[in-house]
Structure formats: C-alpha cells, structure tokens
C-alpha cells in the first residue's frame, strides 16, 4: 500500500491517494499496459501474464494501515484486474470485507470484466469502474449501466483509441486520457473524439476528468477536472 501519482486517485484533502495491489500481474496482457512495462523494469514477477499474490505479510501490514489511518481514497488493483475471470470469487470477497469495515475510506475498482460486479455485494463507499478504449468496448457501458445496486459507476477511457459514440446515461463519472509510453506517438487521439465524449457526458450531467497527458495536447479542456467522490466527502 503506497501513495500513487494517478491523478484521479485523491484523498479528501486533495493530496495523493493510495494504491493497494494484493496481486501483481494480469492475464488481459494489453499491449499498452503500464504495469507490464514497470514490471519489466523492476522485475516484481517473472511473467506478467501469470499473476502472483504479494504474500501474507504484505496483507497483514496493509490491513493494519487501513484500520488506523484517517479517511483516504484507495484504488485496489492498479497492477492487476482484480475482477478478471481468473480471480477466484473468494479472493475478491476477502478484500471487500475491508471496504465494509472501513466506511471512512473511498475504494475504487477498475476492470475489463465489469459483468463480474453483479456477483458481489459492495458497501456504499465503493466506486465501480470499467475500462473503455474505443467503440468496440461500449458493451461495457451497458454492463455498468445495468448494475443493480447503490454504487456509483465510472468509465476510464484511457488510452482513448478511437471515437466513442454512445449514451452515458446512468454513468456517474468519466476519466479520459491518452496512450503513453513507447506507443504514444502512434496513437494520438483526434480532438473530435474528446469533444464527442464531453458532449455525451454533458447530455446527462456526467462529471469528466481530463488527465494531464491529454491536456498537454489539448489544454482547452483544463476545466474538466471533476472528481465526484470528493464532493460526497465534503457534504
């Protein structure tokens, strides 16, 4: 468990939030995965496509931190897909216990298999996210829209790889960013793609967060830096 530079993971005081990675590695094996690139550099595990647990000592230390610290925002699984089909239900439920026992914190989840959310009960302090990169991924928007619980749902459109034309009805937040790393120059999003997302978000008053990497290309979107879970903490 450590502080993160992920811009949209922020504590109620506006400072850096926390990432917790009980598992390292991901079988999705996306070619653009920043976690996989970091693993090549730091060699945490031998094979990124064969996820590994971080060990019981790591869990124990993190549990102690989570029970004692002041209200924080915690992104669980930035270096894996915790709701990937290969993760056993019992493993996921183990971490959901923490969220229920720590209502003072906000917990963020992100997956490419959002249909699995329907198999679990989440406490109200959990925000459920799904990754959408282009038009072929919009089925995930339907899946998120159909989640029948009290949780807020969000989309991480990063990297933005194409125009997305789809209703954002019942979506509570949208994050937009671009390709970074060695593929960045090959996948530069068109301005009209960003305009379309913001237009569709505006139709249903969906808050939008435009990441720094996208603002470097199109600084005119600087007003779109909404983090709605922080609004709830201030109420």
N, C-alpha and C positions, 0 to 999 in steps of 0.2 A: 504494500500500500504506500503510495507516494504522490507528491504533488505532480500535476500534469500541466503541460503547455497547451493542451487542447482548449481552444478559445471559448467554446460553448459550455465547458465544464467549470462553473464558477460557484464559489461559496456565497452565502447570503451577504457577506461583507464585500463582495466583488473581487476578492482575491482568488488565486488559483485553487481549483477544486482538486479532487483526488481520483486516481485510478487504482483499482484493485484487480489484479489478474491472478486468480487462483489456478488458472490453466494457461499455458503458453502454447501457441501453435493453432493452426486452423486448416481443416480439410477443404474449405472452399478454394484455397490456393489461388486467389485472384492475382493476376499478373502485376497489378499496381499496388499490392498490399505493402503499406509502410512498415508494418510489424515484421513481415518476412525480410525486408531489407535490413531492419535493425538487428534481426536475428543473425543475418549473415555477418554483420559487423561484430556483434558481441557474443555470438555463439552460445546462446542460452540453452538451446536444444539442438540435437543432431539433425532432425528432419522436421521442417515446419509443418508438413502435412500429417505428422503423427503427434498430435497434441500430448503434452505431458503435464501432470499435476505438479504444483510447486512444493509440495511436501507439508506434513502436518505441523512442523514448527512455524512455517510461514502462516498457516491458517490461524494458529493459536496467537501469534503476535498480532495479526491483523484484527482478530476478534477483540483483543484487549484494547487496541486503539479505537475501534469503532464504538465500544461501550463507554469510553472515557472522554472522548473529545467533544468539543462544542459542535453545534449544528454545521454540517458540511454537505457538499454535493459529491457523491461518489459514483463514478462510472465503473460498473463491474463488467470486465471483459473487453478492455481495449486491445488486448493482444490475442483474442480468440473470438469465436462466435459461441457464446455460452448457450444459445438456443439452437445451435446446429444439430442436425438429426443424429449425429454420432454421440452427443452428450446424453447420458442417461438421466431420466426424469428425477431419480433420487438425488443426483448430484446437484441439479438445479434447485430442487426444493431445499437442500441444505443451506444454500445462500439466501433463499427467500425468507428463511426464518430470521435472518439478521435484519432484513428490511422491516419485518413486522415488529421486532423487538426494539427497533430504533426509529421511532416516528419523528424524531427531531431532525433526521437526515433526509436528503433527497437522493434517490437512487435512479440512475439512468441505465437503460439496457438498449442494445442495438444488435440487430440480427438481419440475416438474409433469408431466414426461415420464420417469418412472423406468424405463420399458421400455428406454430407450436405454443404461442402465447395462450391460446384457448385451452390448453391442458393444465393451466396453473391458476392459482388464486393469488393476486397481488395486493399488497397493502396500498393505501391511497398515496403514500409518499414515493411511489414508483412511476416513472415515465417510461413508456414502451416505444422503442424506435425501430424503424426498418430502413435499410439502405435501398435507394433507388438511383440508378445511374443514367438511364435512358428510357425510351418509350417501351421497350420490351419488358421493363421491370414494373410497369404500372399495376400489374396484378397484385403486387404487394400493397399498393394504396387501398385497393378494395379490401384486402385482408385486414388491414389496420382499421379501416372504417367500420368493419363488421365486428370488431372486438366488443363483446357484450359484458363490460364491467365498468367500474367507475374511474378507471385510469386514463390519464391524458396520453395521447399518442403523437409521435412526431416522425418526420422523414429526414434522413440525412442524404441529401443529394450531393454526394461527393465521392469520387470525382464526377462532375457533370460531363457526360459524354455525348449528349445529343439533345435535341429538342424534346420536351416532355409536354404533351398536350392532354391534360386530364383534370377532372374535377378534384379539388382539395376539400370538399365538403366533409365535415366531421374530423378533419385533421387539426391538431392543436398547435403545431409548430413546424416550421420548415427551415432546415440548415442547408446552405448552398456553398460549395467550394469547388476547386478545380484540381486537376491532376498535378501532382508534384513529383519530384524525383527525376529519374532518368527518362521518363516518358512525357514530361511536362510539355516540351516543345511540339510533340506530336499530337497533343490533344488540347488545343486552345479553344475554349468554348466561344461561340458567337454571342454577341450582345443580345440578339433577339431571343436566344434560348433563356437567358436570365430574365429578360423583360416578360417573357411568357409565364415563367414561374411566379414572378411578382404580381403579374396581372391576375393569375388564377388564385393566388393567395388573397389578394385584395377582395375578390368576389365574396369570400366568406370570412373576412377579417382575420385571416390566419397570420400570426406573427412570423417574421422572417429574420433569420440571422445570416448575413453575408460574411464569409470568412475573409481574413486578411489577404490570403493568396488570391482571391477573386478581386478584392478591392484594388490590388496593385494593377490589375488590368483595366478595371472599370471603377475608378474612385467615386463616380457619381452615385453609387449605391451605399455610400457611407452611412446614410440614415437608417439602414436596415440592419440593426444590431440587437434585435429583441431576444431576451432570454426569459420567457414567461414563467418558468418555475420560480424565478427570483421574485416576481411580482406577488406570487402567493405567499412567500415568506414575509413580505413586507405588510401584508394585510392584517 
